[in-house]
Amino acid sequence: MHELIFVIEDAPEGGFIARALGVSIYTEADSMAELPEKVRDAVRCHFEEGKAPKVVRLHHVREEVIAV
């Protein structure tokens, strides 16, 4: 695996939730500023040394409701 994609969503209770696609990795952060480090830690914990992907992409999905 050369690349790993995380889908980032707003958490209902505040902060952010990050879920990896195709791999069982999940993490949370209180702010977008701390999210990359939380994702790095989660990836390092999941993969054996030298087996982690070299590129991790964060895809922020944001739902907005507007009045018409």
VEXLUM-686964 format. One record per residue: residue number from 0; residue in one letter; chain; x, y, z of N, C-alpha, C, CB in turn. Coordinates in Angstrom, 2 decimals. Each point is the difference from the previous one (the first is absolute). Glycine has a CB too. Layout:
// VEXLUM-686964
   num   residuo   cadena      n_px      n_py      n_pz     ca_px     ca_py     ca_pz      c_px      c_py      c_pz     cb_px     cb_py     cb_pz
   NUM         a        A         X         Y         Z         X         Y         Z         X         Y         Z         X         Y         Z
...
This chain:
// VEXLUM-686964
   num   residuo   cadena      n_px      n_py      n_pz     ca_px     ca_py     ca_pz      c_px      c_py      c_pz     cb_px     cb_py     cb_pz
     0         m        A      0.86     -1.18      0.00     -0.86      1.18      0.00      0.90      1.24      0.00     -1.87     -1.24      1.23
     1         h        A      1.69      2.10     -2.23      0.82      1.20     -0.11     -0.69      1.24      0.55      1.06     -1.01     -1.98
     2         e        A     -2.41      0.96      1.99     -0.77      1.19      0.40     -1.20     -0.43      0.84      0.74      1.24     -2.07
     3         l        A     -1.08     -0.42      3.04     -1.15     -0.26      0.86     -0.84      1.26      0.05      1.29     -1.70      1.38
     4         i        A     -2.59      1.55     -1.54     -0.91      1.14      0.02     -0.87     -0.06      1.25     -0.01      0.09     -2.53
     5         f        A     -0.07      1.04      3.23     -0.88      0.14      1.15     -1.13      0.94     -0.36      1.92     -0.42      1.60
     6         v        A     -3.13      0.04     -1.25     -1.16      0.88     -0.14     -0.18      0.69      1.34     -1.12     -1.49     -1.76
     7         i        A      1.11      2.82      1.72     -0.12      0.81      1.21     -1.41      0.59      0.04      2.48      0.55     -0.01
     8         e        A     -3.16     -0.73      1.13     -1.35      0.53      0.19     -0.06      0.76      1.31     -0.99     -1.90     -1.33
     9         d        A      0.08      2.85      1.39     -0.25      0.71      1.26     -0.66     -0.98      0.97     -0.25      2.24     -1.20
    10         a        A      0.75     -2.30      2.41     -0.58     -0.86      1.03     -1.24      0.68      0.57      2.26     -0.99      0.55
    11         p        A     -3.33      0.23     -0.28     -1.23      0.60      0.53      0.22      0.76      1.32     -1.26     -1.85     -1.10
    12         e        A      2.19      1.37      1.92      0.23      0.63      1.30      1.08      1.08     -0.07     -0.70     -2.14      1.10
    13         g        A      1.19      2.42     -2.30      1.07      0.99     -0.20      1.29     -0.69     -0.37     -1.10      1.54      1.63
    14         g        A      1.97     -0.85     -2.31      1.25     -0.60     -0.44     -0.17     -0.72     -1.31      0.71     -0.22      2.36
    15         f        A      0.18     -0.74     -2.63      0.02     -0.68     -1.29      0.25     -1.49      0.18      0.82      2.10     -1.09
    16         i        A     -1.36     -2.88      0.15      0.17     -1.44     -0.05      0.73     -0.32     -1.30     -2.12     -0.44      1.40
    17         a        A      3.13     -0.42     -1.32      0.75     -0.42     -1.19     -0.08     -1.51     -0.13      1.56      1.99      0.20
    18         r        A     -2.03     -2.47     -1.37     -0.11     -1.44     -0.27      0.76     -0.31     -1.28     -2.25     -0.14      1.17
    19         a        A      3.09     -0.89     -1.12      0.75     -0.42     -1.18     -0.89     -0.83     -0.90      2.15      0.02      1.31
    20         l        A     -1.94      0.10     -2.61     -0.73     -0.80     -0.98      0.77     -1.29     -0.25     -0.97      2.08     -1.07
    21         g        A      0.29     -3.21      1.22      0.60     -1.29     -0.29      0.85     -0.59      1.11     -0.03      0.70     -2.31
    22         v        A      0.21      0.03      3.40      0.81     -0.47      1.13     -0.74      0.42      1.27      2.22      0.16     -1.31
    23         s        A     -2.19     -0.98      2.32     -0.70      0.30      1.25      0.81      0.94      0.89     -1.13     -2.24     -0.14
    24         i        A      1.19      3.50     -0.25      0.69      1.01      0.80     -0.98      1.15      0.22      2.31     -0.64     -0.92
    25         y        A     -2.40      1.07      2.17     -0.94      1.04      0.41      0.67      0.86      1.06     -2.01     -1.48     -0.53
    26         t        A      1.82      2.78      0.45      0.51      0.88      1.04     -0.87      1.25      0.09      2.35     -0.87     -0.36
    27         e        A     -2.18      1.61      1.42     -0.76      1.23      0.22      0.96      1.11      0.42     -2.07     -1.32      0.66
    28         a        A      1.65      2.57     -0.91      0.78      1.16      0.44     -0.95      1.13      0.34      1.97     -0.68     -1.44
    29         d        A     -1.54      1.54      2.35     -0.82      1.15      0.38      0.06      1.13     -1.02      0.38     -0.62      2.37
    30         s        A      0.72      0.68     -3.14      0.15      1.08     -0.98      0.66     -0.54     -1.27      0.16      1.71      1.85
    31         m        A     -0.31     -0.96     -2.94      0.66     -0.38     -1.25      1.51      0.11      0.14     -2.00      0.79     -1.30
    32         a        A      2.47      0.09      2.16      1.44      0.18      0.18      0.65     -1.24      0.60     -0.38      2.44      0.30
    33         e        A     -0.31     -3.14      0.60      0.60     -1.19      0.63     -0.33     -1.28     -0.75     -0.14      1.16      2.18
    34         l        A     -0.75     -1.10     -3.16     -0.42     -1.21     -0.71      1.14     -0.70     -0.75     -2.21      1.06     -0.23
    35         p        A      3.07     -0.38     -0.50      1.07     -0.73     -0.70      0.88     -0.83      0.92     -0.01      1.81     -1.68
    36         e        A      0.35     -1.29      2.85      0.83     -0.77      0.92     -0.75     -1.20      0.55      1.24      2.09      0.60
    37         k        A     -2.53     -1.94     -0.32     -0.82     -1.13      0.47     -0.07     -1.09     -1.08     -1.37      1.57      1.45
    38         v        A      1.24     -1.15     -2.71     -0.03     -0.97     -1.11      1.35     -0.70     -0.12     -1.72      1.40     -1.22
    39         r        A      2.81     -0.66      1.30      1.34     -0.61     -0.05      0.16     -1.05      1.10      0.94      2.13     -0.96
    40         d        A     -1.34     -1.79      2.16      0.11     -0.94      1.13     -0.82     -1.26     -0.25      0.37      1.93      1.55
    41         a        A     -1.59     -1.75     -2.05     -0.88     -1.15     -0.26      0.59     -0.90     -1.09     -2.00      1.39      0.67
    42         v        A      2.57     -0.79     -1.71      0.61     -0.79     -1.08      1.22     -0.75      0.53     -0.82      1.67     -1.72
    43         r        A      1.65     -1.01      2.50      1.19     -0.66      0.57     -0.37     -1.17      0.90      1.21      2.18     -0.11
    44         c        A     -2.30     -2.03      0.86     -0.45     -1.07      0.90     -0.57     -1.19     -0.78     -0.49      1.72      1.76
    45         h        A     -0.12     -1.45     -2.89     -0.66     -1.06     -0.77      0.98     -0.87     -0.79     -1.99      1.48     -0.16
    46         f        A      2.98     -0.85     -0.45      0.93     -0.72     -0.86      1.30     -0.33      0.73     -1.00      1.15     -1.99
    47         e        A      1.61     -2.27      1.60      1.32     -0.35      0.50      1.01      0.99     -0.56     -0.62     -2.46      0.18
    48         e        A      1.75      2.58      0.49      1.03      0.94     -0.44      0.44     -0.32     -1.43      0.77      0.29      2.38
    49         g        A     -0.74      0.72     -3.23      0.38     -0.16     -1.39     -1.12     -0.42     -0.93      2.20     -0.56      0.83
    50         k        A     -3.39      0.27     -0.31     -1.13     -0.47     -0.80     -1.06      1.07     -0.25      0.41     -2.26      0.92
    51         a        A     -0.30      3.40     -0.25     -1.00      1.07     -0.14      0.11      0.66     -1.36      0.05      0.40      2.48
    52         p        A     -1.16      0.10     -3.01      0.04      0.71     -1.28      0.83      1.28      0.13     -2.25     -0.95     -0.62
    53         k        A      2.84      1.36     -0.47      0.84      1.21      0.00     -0.84      1.26     -0.08      1.82     -1.30     -1.08
    54         v        A     -3.03      1.20      0.50     -0.87      1.17     -0.17     -1.33     -0.26      0.68      1.12      0.58     -2.19
    55         v        A     -1.56      0.39      2.97     -1.33     -0.05      0.62     -0.74      1.26     -0.42      0.84     -1.38      2.00
    56         r        A     -2.02      1.20     -2.58     -0.82      1.13     -0.43     -1.17      0.16      0.97      0.66     -0.36     -2.42
    57         l        A     -0.97      1.62      2.73     -1.14      0.31      0.85     -1.05      0.66     -0.88      1.46      0.27      2.08
    58         h        A     -2.61     -0.92     -2.18     -1.11      0.50     -0.82     -1.11      0.46      0.94      0.60     -1.55     -1.95
    59         h        A     -0.77      2.87      2.07     -0.99      0.54      0.93     -1.37      0.07     -0.68      1.80      1.34      1.18
    60         v        A     -2.75     -2.10     -0.64     -1.38      0.00     -0.50     -0.82      0.85      0.94      0.24     -2.32     -1.04
    61         r        A     -0.89      3.31      0.49     -0.77      0.91      0.84     -1.41      0.15     -0.57      2.10      1.22      0.67
    62         e        A     -3.07     -1.48      0.16     -1.39      0.13     -0.41     -0.55      1.33      0.48     -0.29     -2.51      0.06
    63         e        A     -0.34      3.22     -0.99     -0.60      1.29      0.37     -1.48     -0.03     -0.41      2.23      1.22     -0.27
    64         v        A     -3.04     -0.64      1.10     -1.43      0.12     -0.28     -0.29      1.48     -0.20     -0.60     -2.09      1.38
    65         i        A     -0.08      2.38     -2.49     -0.34      1.40     -0.28     -1.49      0.12     -0.19      2.23      0.41     -1.05
    66         a        A     -2.77      0.75      1.40     -1.43      0.26     -0.20     -0.21      0.51     -1.42     -0.34      0.52      2.47
    67         v        A     -0.77     -0.92     -3.05     -0.33      0.44     -1.36     -1.24      0.87      0.04      1.03     -2.09     -0.98
